[in-house]
Amino acid sequence: MYTNFKDKAIEFVKEAVTEDTAGNYEKALSLYINALEYFKTHLKYEKNPRAKEAITAKFEEYLKRAEEVRKMLDNQQSNGGNQAMGMQKRDGKENGGKDDSDAEKQRLRASLGSAIVMDKPNISWDDVAGLEQAKEALKEAVVLPVKFPQFFTGKRKPWSGFLLYGPPGTGKSYLAKAVATEADSTFFSVSSSDLVSKWLGESEKLVANLFNMARENAPSIIFIDEIDSLCSARGDNESEAARRIKTEFLVQMQGVGHNSDRVLILGATNLPYSLDQAVRRRFDKRIYIPLPEEHARATMFKIHLGETPNDLTDADFAELARKTEGLSGSDVAVVVKDVLFQPVRRTQDATHFKPTEKPDGSAGWIACAPSDPKAVEHTLTQFAEEGLAEQVVIPPICKSDFDVVLLRARPTVSSDDLKVFENFTEEFGEEG
């Protein structure tokens, strides 16, 4: 997905350089800013250090040029500018500033381009263990209105806002990914970094443009992760900029003067009490996403192991679920990630190996106990030195691998943390 952002950035840069060379500095600046926004988004996803370094260098180069162009425009404006630029500004005023307004709108929308999830995350409802009530409620809000619009006539309207709250690592964002995969809708995924700008008044415009884009591309879903960072409770120490963003959010969520029937707002937070009460009220459904239950944890262990060779039975998975009371979904994922390395560690520490058959039918070697009848004294280093590294086979994961890892596993959510969410549920929410 991030390759598209890079290509788009390069496309904007080429246009910017052309306009810059021709002396069309206002247009060049707008194009440079668009390019920088796409480069910035690309950098969030780029994993290759060298590529990241190269893109960062380009980003700084074009940022420097954009700042130079902006200074030139500021100087021209303060000195009265040249005649052509002056005429251009007068023409803009005669047209009600339409050209400037359109350019500004395009720039803001370009900066929100990364929020649109083009590629489906490929996570189905079945991949989300447990949370049956939350899944059913989301299906009712997301799937039915699109596939059966005739159900929602008269006073029966689709849900317009869902707030998913609960401890960290319980699957709120994962559930949103399932919604993005399963929903036949335009999916916008945003966080505070996408909507907060250092330029005065720009954050509110970004919020307004986000909602306008959602309405234009309806049916659509706006997923706001960690919504509390954008819409925290108002207070005396709050900055004017934060207050304006919140006000714009409230106006847009209310949908005053707009048809927002086919736009669903999906928010997620670990700090529900930090959310502004006016924003909280605009979420029709507030669903608690708790720590996974025993049967859900058993399913999670299976999902995270996937196709990795193992000799665990259903009874083993059930026992693991019983032993991991209090672990969140992300805690379970970390446990399994650690377990996946256990066979590698055993192989690395092994002093004896025995002949085995590789998955492709060829001959191989697998670590074994020195007492094994077929054991041959050898080490992993020796296999590498002899050029036989490819013949070493990793043994399947076994129950004892989990037992070793669970001895050092610790939950990341305390009982005090859970009480906060349970209290919020009693006051404002419902069980998921």
N, C-alpha and C positions, 0 to 999 in steps of 0.2 A: 504494500500500500504506500510506503513512504517514498518509493521511486517516483510515483506520480507527483508528489509534492516537490521533489527535486527538479523534475522536468518542467513543472509549472513555474518554478522559481527562475530557471534558466530562460524560459520563454519571456517572462516579465523583464528580466535583465536585458535581453537583446532589444526589446522594444524601448526600454528606458535609455539605453546607450544611444539608440538611433535618434530619439527625441532630444537627448542631451546634446548630441553633436549638432543637431539642427537648431539648437538654441531655444527649444520649446521647454523651458525649465519647469514650469508648473506641471505639465503632463509628465515630464521625466521624473519629478519628485514623487508623484503619485504611483508611478510604475515601480520605482525603486522601493517604495514602502511595501507595495504588494509582494515584490520579490523577497524582501527581507522577512516578511511574515511567513512565506512558504519555506524559506531556508530554515527559519527558526523551528517550524513544525517538523521539517525533515530531520533536524538534529535530535529531536526528542526520540525518534525511532531508530536512528542510525546506530548500529552496534560496532561496526568496524572502526577501530581507533584511527587508522590512517585516513580513511574516508571522512571521518568526523573532523579531523584536524584540517583537511583540505577545505571542507565546506565552511568551517569556522573562519578560516583565512579569507575566503571569498566573502562571507557574511560581513567581516570587519572592513574589507575593502569597499564594498558597496555601501555600507553604513557610513563610512567616512565621506564618500562621494555624495551621498544623500544629505549629509549635514552641511557639506560645502554648498550644494545647490540651494538648500533651505536658507543659508546665510545670504547667498546672492539675492534670493527673492526678497528676503527681509530688507536688505540694503536698498534694493530697487524700489520697494514699497515706501520705505522711509524717505527716499530722495525723489519721490514722485514717479519713479520708474521711467522706462522709455515709452515713446508714443504708442507703439504697437501694443505693449502690455497694458497701457492705460486704456486704450480703446477696447481691448479684450475684456477688461474689468467692467467698463461702462456697458458693453454689450451684455455681459452677464447680469448686471443689475436690471437692464431693460427687460430681460427675459425672466425676471423674478429669481435670478440666481440658479436657474434650472440646470445649466451645464455643471456648475460647481457642485450643486446638490447631488446630481447623478454620479459625478466622479467620487464624491465623498461616500456615497452609498455603495458603489462598487468596491471601494477600498476596504470599507468595513466588512462587507460580505466576503471579500477575499480572505480577510484575517480570520473569518469564521469557517472557512472552507474545510479546515482540518477537523472541525467538530462533526461533520457529516460522515457517518460510518458507511463507506462504500462497500467494503467487503464484509460479508456475514461472518461473525466469530465462529460459526460452526459448533455451537453449543445448544443442544436440544433440551426440552423440558426434562427428558429422562436422565440427562447428565447432572441435573440438580437433585441431589439426594435429600429426601424429606421435603419440608416446607410445602406440603400439599395444599393447605388452605391459601397460602400466598400465591402459589402457581395457578390455582383455580380462579382466584380473584383477578389476577393479571390476564388470564385467558379471556375472562369475561369482559375486561376493559380493552384488551388489545385485539383479540381475534374476532370475537362476535361482531363488533361494530363494522369491521371491514368486510367480513364474509356474509353477514346477514344484516345489512343496514335497515331492512324492513322491520326488524325487531324494535328499532329505536325511533319511534314516532310519537307525536304528541308530547306528553309530559315525561315519557321514558327516555332519558338522555344517557349517553355513555359516561362513565366516570371521567372526570377531567384532571384529577390529581391523585397520585399515590405517593405516600411517604414510607420508605422502608427504613426502619431504625433497629438498632441492636448493637451488640458488642462487635469489635473489629474481628474480621476473619470468619464471619458466619455465612457469607455468601450473598450479600446484598448486591455487590457489583457483578458477581457471577450470574445472579438471577437476571440482572439487567442485560447481560450478554445473551442469555437465553431468549429474552424478549426481542433483542435485535435480530437474532437468528430466525425466530418463529414468526415474528410479526411481518405482515406484508405492508410495511409502512416505511417512510423515511425516518431514519434514526439519527438523532443528534446527541452526541455525548460530549458534555462540557464540564469544565471545572472552573474554579475561580481565576486561574491563570489565563483562561481563554477570554474572560469578560472584564478583567480589571486592567485598565490602561493608565499610564502616567500622565496622559494628556487630559486636561480639564474638560469634563463633559463628554468624553469619548466612551466611557464605560456604559453610561446610560444608553447611548446610541447603539452600542454593541448588543445590549440586552434587547432593545426594541427591534433591531435587525434580526436577531436570532428568532424571536417570536414571529416576525413577519415572514421570514424564510420558512418557518415551520407551517404557517398558515397557507402559504403559497404552494407548499409541497405536501399538503394534507392528503391522506391520513399520515400523521407524523407523531413521533415521540421525542420529547426533549428529556434526556437523562442528565441530571445534575448531581454529580458525586460530591460528597462532603458539602452539602448545601448550606450547612451551618456557617461555613467560612464566608459565604456571600450574604446570608440572610440571618445573621445573629441578632439577638435581642437588642433593641435600641436602648441607648443610655446617654447620660450627660457627656461622657468623654468621647462619644462617637464623632468621627470626622464628618465634615459636610459631604465629602465624596461618597463615603460609605452610606450615608443617609439617602443620597440621591439614587444610588444603585438599588437600594432596598425599595424605595418608592416606585421606581420604574418596574421592578419585579412585580410588586403588588398590582400595579396598574395592568401590566401585561397578563399576569395570571388571571386577573378578573375578566380580561377580554373586553373591556369597555369599548364600544364602537367597532368591534371586530367579531367575525364569526369564528369562534374557536372550538366549535363542537367536535371537530375531528383532530384536535391536538391534545395529546395526553402529556402531562408533566409528571415525570418520575424522579423523585428525589431520594437520596440515600444519606444517612448520617449516623455517626457513632455518638453524637451529643445532642439528643433530641431536646433537652431542656434549654440548650443554647439557642435554639431556633426562635426567631421572632414570632410572637403569638399570632400576629396578623397573617404572616406567611403560613404558619402551621394550620390556621383555620381554613386556608384556601385549598388544603389537601383534603379531598373527600374521604379518602381511605388512609388510615395510618396503621401500618401493619408491623408488628414486632417480629423480627427475624432472630430467634433465640439460638442458643448453642444447640448443635445437632443432637437428636435423640439417639438411643442405642442402635436401633435398626438403620438409621441414617448413617451413623459412623461406620457400620459394617459395609454398607454400600460404598461409602467414600473410599475405604481401604481398597475395595475391588476396582473402583474407577481409577484411582491414582496408580495402582499397579499396572492396569491396562493389560497389554499383551506380553509384559515381561515374564519370562519363564519362572514358575514358582510351583511348589508342591503343597500349597495351603488348601484346606478343605473349607466348606461352608461353616463347619463347627469351629475351625480355627478363626475365621473372620468374626464369628459371633463372640468368641472368647476375647478377641482383641477389642471389640466394641465394648464389652463389659469392663475391660481394664482401663479404658480411656475416658471414663466419665469426667466431664468438665473441660475436655479439649474442644476447641473450636474447629471449624472446617479447615482453616489455614494451619492450625496446629497439626491436624491429621496429615495434611499435605506435606508438612515439614518432616514429620516422622517417616512417612513413606519415602521421601527424597533421601533421607539418611539411610533407610533400609536398603534402598537400591544400590548403595555403595558397599554394603556389607560383603557380598560375594567377591567384589573386587579386592577388598581388604584381606579377605581370607586367602584369595589367590596370591596376593602380593606377599603375604607372610608365610605361605606354604613352603615346606621343605621337601615334600614328596608329591609326586604326580602319578597318575595311572592312565593307560591308554583308554580312549573313548572315541565315539563316533560323532563327528560334527553334524550340524543340521543339514549340510549339503551332502552327507554320506561319506565324506573323506575322513581320513584318520586324524585324530587330535589327542590332546592331553588335558586332563582335568585334575585339580588339586584333590588330594585325599589324605587320610590319616596314615602315619607311618606303619600302623598295624595292618593296613589293607593288604591282602595277599598279592595284589598286582602292583603295589607301590614301588616306585623307582625314585631314589633320592635325586632331587633336582630342585632348582630354584627358578623363579621367573626371570631373574637377571641372566641366568645361563641360557635359557631359551632365546632371549634377545641376542646374546652374544653369538649363539650358534645360527642365527638367522631363521629360527623356527617360531618366532613370536606369533605368527598367524595361526599356528596349530594349537595354541592355548585356548581352552574353552572356559567361559565363566559358568560356574555352577548355578543352578536355579535358586531362587530365594526360598528360604525355609522359615518355619515358625520361630526357630531359635534366633534368627536375625532380628525379628521384631522384638523378641524378649530382651535382647541386648540393648537395642535402641530405646525401648520404653523405660529402661532403668534410669536414663538421663533426660527423658522428656518431661517438660513442665508446662502446665497450662498458662496461657497469656491473659486470661480473664479471671478476675477474682470474684468471690461471692458478693463483696460490696459493690462491685461494678454491676453485677446482675440485679441487685436490689433496686438500683437506680432505674434500670429499664423496666423492671416489673412494676415499680411505682408509676412510671410514665404510662404504661399500658393500662393500669387501673384508672388513671385520670383521663387519658386522651386516646388510647389506641385499642387495638384488638390483636388477638393471638394470630400468628402466621402458621 
